[in-house]
Amino acid sequence: MDMTTADSLVGMTLDRRYFIEGRVASGGMATVYVAHDLRLDRRVACKVMHSSLAEDPTFVRRFINEAHSVARLSHPNVVQVYDQGSDQGHVYLAMEYVPGRTLRDLLSERGRLGPYAALKIMAPVLAALGAAHRAGMVHRDVKPENVLLTEDGQVKVADFGLARLVESAQQAMTKTGTLMGTAAYLAPEQIERGTADARTDVYAAGIMLYELITGEQPHTGETPIAVAYQHVNVDVPRPSTVLPGIGPEIDILVTKATERDPRYRPGDAAQYLAGMSEVMKNMPEDGGPATAAATMPRMDAAHAAGPPAAARSGGNATLVVDLDDVEDAGPPPDDRPLERKHLLILAGGAMAVAALVFGWWMLFGRFETVPDVIGLDEETAASVLADSGLQMEVDERGIFSDAADEGEIAGASPEIDDRIEPNGTVTVFLSRGPQTVSMPEVVGLTANDARDALEGAGFSDIELDEASSEDEPIGAVVASDPEQGTDADRAESVTLTLSTGFAVPDVAGQTQEDATDALRAKGLGVDVAEAPSDDVPAGRVISTDPGQGENVGRGDAVTLTVSSGPDRIEVPDVTGLSVEAAQRELEDLGLTVKVTAPLGGDRVAGFSPEGEVESGAEVELFVTPFGSGDDRGNGNNGNGNNGNGNSRDDD
């Protein structure tokens, strides 16, 4: 573990709960830290997503939903997910801390494992995958790096569901041909169609078994593309072709799991494990320096799916005694006097009676009966149990019940009428109300308000999805599964579909009235602004804000920019200026200039037109050879206005 302070997260506390002690490892998706859970006083592993993923709201939403799903997967061979959250821009998972090493570390150290040792590790891996497959989950990234070997010999599989998140976050890369996942373990259907199911995990497990036994991967190449090509087009070879002496049963285990057509593989990891267990029954434990028991991590019986010794030898794990094999020694010798026999019989009878009485008392007489407390409140239930000489403990998690109102006692352990030792403790469960209720009305609510309504109705597993909608504002609920008003199981998940809005329609070129009607028909507000345009006629739409194709929600406002026609320019009075100065001033305004000088000259005597003109319009300058200087309108500028500058003589 890297305890250096170069990493800015080391020494921080996420969500005021997880104190980051040090960095463990870093990968393409996240960095793993060891942290101290300040609330529960335990060590955990925190997997913190890289910032590029944490900045993607779609990824974060799917990450939260996936974390909820993985957290429900409880199995001794699965790394448990405790919590997820986001703090200061860091999106993280809090998981079970597993001290030890990965299966990849063991392979790097040993080179390869013997067949029995390999199967003994694969069995708990398949047990973990089987539990996931039964829950409808697919790992998608089975490889030695994701198999952890604990210090006390347990085998645990990590990173369930996270491969799918990376695939979702990098779909653009996938579409351009970049391979996602680890190419050495990709099933052909993942490469060709991008699909994955339980049989995809079985394929990867078969590849991993091949690697454990032979010490090498079946398909290799200089690039991931080259390796992927072999998965699609070349069968995985039998291990015995690489390592002579490997039995045909091992070959079958590998080749059956790695069939290129998924239809011919075991349906899921549980089926594969069943076949593997049959093989292990008749296999001797490995010997030799590379596979001796001393080189293997210890396997707890609770976590190893391999059969016990009796099963391996072909027998039954339960000890069975055959009465036909027990010798009959005959009755004991009887040389005692008759009187002594009678006394012994009487004593034996008395002892038998005493034993019966004691046995009855041990079995029945000394026990109390758990009284019926269903439907009572906590205080009354505690009093009833105390009257029976019993203690009460409340399990705060509660249970669903149609027999007791919310908050009342809905169940007990031991159960009602069961017998319990005097002064024993009865655990009672408070009612969370009926398991099936009418789905609350959440359409139109914000995500937070809808979540509050569902949690208030007793739903705890709430997932979010998105869809385009013209009926609701962005972020509002447009649908729920189950539908509102229908019967819903509060123990099952609820999916809320949130509106992502809809695209602004194309109204460019329409009249202001038509464009306004089209937008208002979709529930949008309309604001209007004007701007000049040389290309769009006056009164018609130049553009919208937000622009065409951008997402808006019902109730949002769209600004229409409407053309006021071409831009108009006030022609300045250039009378008396030199032709060069007048031409420069007019052209700087975007006008064109025509010079009319029938008699020559260099002074402007007049111009046309006057007032406002369109941008780019032509202004004609009338030039006279008479006069000089910038004497505008003084009667001496030779402008042909009869000497007073007020009336042009056009004759």
Secondary structure, DSSP 8 states (H G I E B T S, - for coil): -B--S-STTTT-EETTTEEEEEEEEE-SSEEEEEEEETTTTEEEEEEEE-HHHHT-HHHHHHHHHHHHHHHT---TTB--EEEEEEETTEEEEEEE---EEEHHHHHHHHS---HHHHHHHHHHHHHHHHHHHHTT---S--SGGGEEEETTS-EEE--TTHHHHHHHHTHHHHHTT---S-GGG--HHHHHT----HHHHHHHHHHHHHHHHHSS-SS--SSHHHHHHHHHHS----HHHHSTT--HHHHHHHHHHT-SSGGGS-SSHHHHHHHHHHHHHT-----STTT-GGGS----TTT--S--HHHHTTS-SS----GGGS---------S-HHHHHHHHHHHHHHHHHHHHHHHIIIIIT-EE----TT--HHHHHHHHHHTT-EEEEEEEEE--SSS-TTSEEEEES-TT-EE-TT-EEEEEEE---SEEE----TTSBHHHHHHHHHHTT---EEEEEE--SSS-TTBEEEEES-TTSEEETTS-EEEEEE--EE----TTSBHHHHHHHHHHTT-EEEEEEE--SSS-TTBEEEEES-TT-EE-TT-EEEEEEE--S-EEE----TTSBHHHHHHHHHHTT-EEEEE-TT--SEEEEEES-SEEETT-EEEEEEESS--SS-TTSS-S--SSTTTTSS----
